[in-house]
Amino acid sequence: MAPLQEKIPRFTVPAIIVLLAGSLFYTVLTTTAIFAWLVFWGGLFSIGLWLAVVYLLYRLVLAVERIADSQ
């Protein structure tokens, strides 16, 4: 299984930063409530965090099964 650093393209982190900065600039430019911006990105972050936790639990189950099969 390839390490996670090899699976994620290099442009991912700069693209996320550009999206965050661009959306914040648009929010300030249109004088939209910053709270809505925080709710939106906070929600996306929360979903991403939960997906990462589920992925790690999945990997743990695979590792335990592999250990159990080898004995």
N, C-alpha and C positions, 0 to 999 in steps of 0.2 A: 504494500500500500504506500503510495507516494505521500511525502510530508505535505502538510497543508500549505506551506509556503510555495510549493511547486504547483499547486492546484489553482491558486488565486493569481490572476494576471496582475502585472505591476501597475497598471493604470487604475486599479480599483480604489486605492486610498486617495490619490489625487482627485479622482472623479467624485468621490464622496465629499471631499473638502470643497470642491467647486460647487457642487449642488447645495451644500449647507450655506456657503457664503453667498451664492447667487440668490437663494430663496430668502435669506436674511436681508439682503440688499433690497429685494423686491418688496418684502414686508415693510421695511422702513420707508421705501420710496412711495408706496401706495398708502402709507399711514394706517395699515391694517393692524389690528391688535397683535402685539408680540406674543400674547398668551396663546393665540391660535397657532402660531408658528411653533411654540414650545410644545403644545399638545400634539401637533402633527409629527414632529421629529421625535418627540419622546415616545409616542406610540410606535413609530417605526423601530426605534431603538429597543423598546420592550419586546416587540415581536422578534427582532433579530436575536436578542439575548435568550429568549425562550427557545428559539430554533437551535442555538448553539448548545444549550443545556440538553435538549432532546438528542442532538447529534452525539454529544459526549456520552450520554447514557446508552445510546445505541452501540457506540464503540466499546463501552464497558461490557455490555452483554455479549458482544462478539468475542471479546478477549476471554471472558469467563467460559464461554462455550468451547473456545479453542483449547483452553487449559483442561477443561473437563474431558474433551475428546482425546487428548494426548495421554491421559492416565489410564 
